[in-house]
Structure formats: C-alpha cells, structure tokens
Amino acid sequence: MAIERRLSRSMFAEAEVVELRQVCMTPSGLFEPGKYIAGQLPDAAFEMGLVEKLPPVRGKSEEKET
C-alpha cells in the first residue's frame, strides 16, 4: 500500500511563494501548475499534496529576485 502524502495550509506562511505541481480544479476555479502565493490557493490543493515549498535561492540569482 502506498503512503498518502497529505499536507496542511498551516505548513506554509500566508505570503510564502509556493509551487503548485499539478492542475487543481475546485468549484471556485481552475489553478494551473506554477508559482503562487500560498494564500491564493484553495485548501484542497494543500490537502491533496499538490503544493511544495520552493528550494532556497542561492548566489547572484537571489539578489536579482529581491
């Protein structure tokens, strides 16, 4: 039996940039894969394990994004 990966919105800061790994369809809308602010995504995306933290940025690219 496979281990189910369930996450919670509480694992992420409301303003944290996260990555939605798969399409998430809810009655309120369709969310395409990509980068979002955690507060913009529905709870279902977190509960289904579709959201992941972005890896930390290092070096010169970190200076460009801020």
C-alpha positions in Angstrom: 0.0 0.0 0.0 1.3 3.4 -0.9 1.8 6.2 1.6 -0.6 9.0 1.1 1.0 12.5 1.2 -1.3 14.9 3.0 -0.3 18.4 3.8 -1.9 21.4 5.5 -2.0 25.0 4.7 -0.6 25.7 8.2 2.8 24.3 6.9 3.2 27.5 4.8 3.3 31.2 5.6 0.3 33.0 4.0 2.6 35.2 1.9 5.1 32.5 1.1 5.7 31.7 -2.6 5.0 28.0 -3.3 4.8 25.8 -6.4 1.6 24.1 -7.5 2.8 20.8 -9.1 -0.4 19.7 -10.8 -3.7 21.2 -12.1 -6.1 21.8 -9.2 -9.8 22.0 -10.1 -12.3 23.3 -7.5 -15.8 24.7 -7.7 -14.2 28.2 -7.3 -11.9 27.8 -10.3 -9.1 26.1 -12.1 -5.5 26.5 -11.0 -2.7 25.7 -13.4 0.7 24.5 -12.3 3.1 27.2 -11.4 4.2 29.6 -8.6 1.6 31.1 -6.4 1.4 33.0 -3.1 0.2 30.3 -0.6 -2.8 32.5 0.3 -4.1 32.4 -3.3 -4.5 28.7 -3.4 -7.5 26.7 -2.1 -7.3 24.4 0.9 -7.9 21.4 -1.4 -4.6 21.9 -3.2 -2.7 21.6 0.1 -4.8 18.7 1.4 -4.2 16.7 -1.8 -0.4 17.3 -1.6 -0.2 19.3 -4.8 1.8 22.2 -3.2 5.5 22.2 -2.5 7.9 24.7 -0.9 10.3 26.3 -3.4 14.0 25.5 -2.8 16.1 28.3 -1.3 17.7 30.7 -3.8 21.5 31.0 -3.6 24.1 33.3 -5.0 23.6 36.1 -7.5 20.1 35.0 -8.6 19.0 35.7 -5.0 20.0 39.4 -5.4 18.1 39.7 -8.7 14.8 38.4 -7.3 14.6 40.8 -4.4 
